């Protein structure tokens, strides 16, 4: 069974209609994956610090995930 859109084109023709669609999707997936890895690496590094070291930079353990997400998303 094949589903069609209102215009009468099936799912395969939607991909052919915009050849860069798959490339764009893969690029976005790769960027998302890279961001997740960078966040995890930042969290790991911050968790290695002592409570005193965290206090010196102005954060607590409860802030680590939020700070990691914010710092990675601001990086170019």
C-alpha positions in Angstrom: 0.0 0.0 0.0 1.4 3.4 -1.0 0.2 6.6 0.5 0.0 9.7 -1.7 -0.2 13.3 -0.9 -2.9 15.6 -2.1 -0.8 16.5 -5.2 -0.7 12.8 -6.1 2.9 12.3 -5.3 4.1 9.5 -3.0 6.8 9.7 -0.3 9.7 8.9 -2.7 8.8 11.7 -5.1 8.9 14.2 -2.2 12.5 13.3 -1.6 13.3 13.6 -5.4 11.5 17.0 -5.5 14.2 18.4 -3.2 17.5 16.6 -3.8 19.3 18.4 -0.9 16.7 17.3 1.6 18.6 14.1 2.7 21.9 16.0 2.8 20.3 18.8 4.9 18.8 16.2 7.2 22.1 14.4 7.7 23.9 17.7 8.3 21.4 18.7 10.9 21.7 15.2 12.6 25.5 15.5 12.6 25.4 19.0 14.1 22.9 17.7 16.8 25.2 14.7 17.6 28.2 17.0 17.8 26.4 19.3 20.2 25.4 16.4 22.4 29.0 15.1 22.5 30.3 18.6 23.4 27.7 19.0 26.1 28.6 15.6 27.6 32.3 16.4 27.5 31.7 19.7 29.2 29.6 18.1 31.9 32.3 15.5 32.5 35.0 18.2 32.8 32.9 20.3 35.2 32.0 17.2 37.3 35.8 16.6 37.8 36.1 19.9 39.7 35.8 20.1 43.4 33.0 22.1 45.1 35.5 24.9 45.9 36.7 25.1 42.3 33.1 25.2 41.1 32.4 28.0 43.6 35.4 29.9 42.3 33.9 30.0 38.8 30.5 30.9 40.3 28.5 27.7 39.8 27.2 24.8 42.0 26.9 21.1 41.1 23.2 21.7 40.4 24.2 24.3 37.7 26.5 22.0 35.7 24.1 20.7 33.1 22.5 24.1 32.5 25.9 25.8 32.2 27.2 23.1 29.9 24.2 23.4 27.6 24.4 27.1 27.5 28.2 27.3 26.9 28.1 24.8 24.0 25.2 26.5 22.3 27.0 29.8 22.4 30.2 28.4 20.9 30.6 28.8 17.1 
